[in-house]
């Protein structure tokens, strides 16, 4: 269901029910891009078979799920430059001189405006949920920019909330190193992939995928001064994921769950509910263990 997990702390009054939250989110509901709009974001329905109807939030297992849709027009720079070159040649032919810098900027703007309505549309969806007991927001976003977009649009409809990235008293890299060197606290265990970075040169990295990380030749790199930025872990024999040095979870996969199984359309909502209960319950326990191992929240 989620492939990534970025955690944020929330302070302020959260809506009392999923109906109240849905009503608030509807004030910034999704609208498709207009002819000259490059990007549009808004909240959509939780039902995977019908995003345009129903509630915009779903409360289960003490957590509230919501979904942001972002639609953008795909206009590759190479396409713009090719048409711009034609307009530049036309200008030279007409004016018997090359366009200056200001004129070229104007031609480029006109070219984009001309091409934008014809550009293809694509949509991305980012889900997130709030654990109502801990007031922690979890966002499924691989990139910082996508997670920040989710947070910004949540603040637009709930402007009294204070939402900040979750910070711990000790760096997550301490836990990565401990697990990697064989001192994994239960219920964490070592996976088979990692990324290391040279402490003196951030551009110098080494990656291992599907390796036995207990091998001395691999562990020696940390002893020689490299530090871990990403480490694959297994949590409680339930969840496999990559934990990075900032406490972000990536490539999450529940063990023993068949993601490729075909589900009849009339059962997709039930499948989503079951996956969400498993996800929110597991991450709730994982979050408590991270808090414990990293000295609490900063």
N, C-alpha and C positions, 0 to 999 in steps of 0.2 A: 504493500500500500504506500508506505513512505520509503524512499531510497536514501534520504538524508535527514538529519535532525540538527537544527540550530536552535539553541535555547536562549530565551529572554525572560527576564524578571518583569513582572507587572505589578504596579501599585495603582490603586484607585478602585472605584466601584465598577464591578462587572455586572452586566444585565442579569436580572433575577431568573429569567427563564429563556429557553431557546426561542420562544415567540418574541420576547422583548429584543433579543439580540438580532433576530431575523428582521424585525421592523427597523432597527437602527441600520443594519447593513443595506437594506433596500434603498436607503437614501443615496447610496453610492453603488447601485447595481450596475452590472455590466451593460455597456452600449457599444455596438460595433463601430469600427473606425469609419469616419466619414471619408468622402473622396480625397480630401486634402489633409487627413489626419494620419500621422505616422504611427501612433501608438495609442491604445485605449485600454484601461484597466478598470475592473469592477467586480463586485461579488456576484456569484452565481449559486444556484441551488445545489444542495449536497447530493441529491439523487443522481447517480451516475448515468441513468437512462433518460433523465429529463431535467437538465440544468435550468431551463427557462421557467419552471413552475415549482411550487412547493416552498418549503422553508429554506432559508439561506444558512441555517445552522442546525446542528444535530447534537443533542446531549445524551451521552452514554457513558456508563462506568465512571461517573464523576469528572468527565471531560467534555469539552464542547468543540466540535469540528466545524471548520468553515473553509471556503474555497475561493481563491481569487483567480479570475481569468484575465489574461493580458493578450490582446490581439495587436499585431503589428503588420505593417506593409513591408514586404520584402523587396527592396530596391538595391541591388548590388552596385557598389561603386563603379565596377567595370562597365555596367550598362549606362550609368550616368555619364561616364567619361567618353564613351563611344559616341553618344548622341551629342555631347558637348563639343567634341571635336568637329562634328559636322556643322554645328552652329558657328564655331570659330572660323572654319573655312568659308562659310557663307558670308560672315562679317568681313573677312579679308577681301573677298571677291567684290562685295558691295562698296566697301569704304576705301579699298586699295591701300589698306594698312592693317597691321595686327592689332587686336584689341589690347588695351592697357589692363593693368591689374584690376582696377575697379570695374571696368566693363566686363572682364572675364568672370568676375564674381557675380555680376548681374546676370550674365548668360547662364552661369551654372545654376543660380537660383531659379531662373525661368525654366531651365531644363528639368530640374527636380519637380517643379510645380506641374509641368506638362506630363511627366512620367508617373507621378505618384498615384493618380486615380487608376492607372492601368496595372499597378503593381499587385502581385499576388498577396493574399492574406494568410497569416499563420497565427495559431493560438497556442499559448502556453498556460498551464494551470498549476498553481501552487497551493497546496493544502497546508493548513496549520491547525493546531488545537491548543486550548488552554486547559491545564489541569486546575480545577477549581479549588482544590485543597491547598496546593502549593503556590498557586498564582504564577505558574511557569508556562510561558508560551513556547511551543515547539513548531518550527517552520520547516517544511520539506523543500529545501532549495540548495542546489549545488553551488550557486554563486552568491557572494555577498550582496550584489546588486539586486538579485531577485528577492532575497530575504528582506532587504531594506524596503523594497517596493511594497511587499506584503505589510510590513510594519507601518509604513507611511499611510497606506490606505486604511489600516485599522484605526490609526490615530484620527483620520479624517471624520470617522463616524462616532468614535468614542474619544473625544478630545480631552477628557479629564484624565485619561490614563497616562501613566509614566512608564514607558517601555524601554528597557535597556538590555544590552547583551548580558547574559548571566556570567558573572565572574567568581572565581574561587580564590581562597586565600593563598593556595599553592598552585604553581603552574601545572597544567595537565601533562607537560613533558616529564615531570617527576614520575607520574604513574606509568607513562609509556616506557621509561627507562627501567623501572622496577619490573614490569611484566616481561620486558625483553630480556633482562639479565637473569630471569628465573625466579624472581621474587614476586610472582603474581598473587595478589590477595584474592581469596575466594569472594565472589564467584567468577572472577575474571580468569581467562586462560589465553595463552599465546596462539596466534594464528600462523599463517604461512606467507605473509607479505609485509613489507615495510619500505619506507623511504627514509634515507639519511641525508643530512646536509653537512657540508664542511663548515665548521664554526668560523673560519676566516674568510670563506668565499661562498656567499649564499647561492651563487649560480652553479656551484659544484655539488651535484646530488648523485646518489646511488640508489637504485631500485632493485628490490628482490620480489619476485612474484612466484608463488607456489614453491617455496624453498623451506627446508628445515632450518628455522631460525635459531635453533639451539646449537648449530654448528659453530665451533670455536673460531673458524676463519671469518665468519660473518660477525660474530659478537666482538671480535677484536677491533673492528672499525670504530665502535663506540669507545672502547678503551683507548684508541689512538687519537681521539679528539672529535670524531663526528657525532652529531646528535640526531635523534629521531624526530622527524616531523610528522610521520604517519605510521601507524602500526595496526595491522589486522588483529582483532581480538575476537574471542568467543565469550559471550556473557551468559552464564548460568546454563550452558548447553542448549540455549534456546535461540539466541541471536548472534549472528556473525556480522561484523561490521569493521570499518576502518575508523579508528579514533585518531584525530590529529592533535597537534600541540596546542590548539586553541579550544579544545573540548568539543569540536564538531564531529558528529558521526556521519560517515559516508558509506555507500555501497552496502546498506543494511539488507539483510536477508534472514528470514526466520527459517531455522533448520526444520526439515520435515514437512514444509509447506510447499505445495505445488502451485507456483504462480502461473503456469501455462495452462492449467485446467480450464476448459471451456465451461462457462456458466450461462444457463438460460437467462434471457433478458429479465424475466419476471423474478429471478432470484438474485440479481446483482446487488440490490439494496441490502438484502439479508447477508450476502457474502461480505459486503463492505462493513456492515455493522460488526460482524464477527471478527474481521481483520482489525477493525479499529479498537475493539475491546482488548484483543491480544496486544496490539501495538502500545496503546496507552498504559495498560497494566505493566507491561515489561519495561517500558521507558520510565515509568514511575519508580520502579524498584532500582533501575540502573542509575537514575538521577540521585536517589538517596545514597547509593553506594559511592558515586562520584563525590557527592558532598562530604561523605565520611572520610574518604581516602585523600581528599584534597583540602582538608582542614576547614570545611564549611564555606559559606559564601562570603565574598569580600564585601 
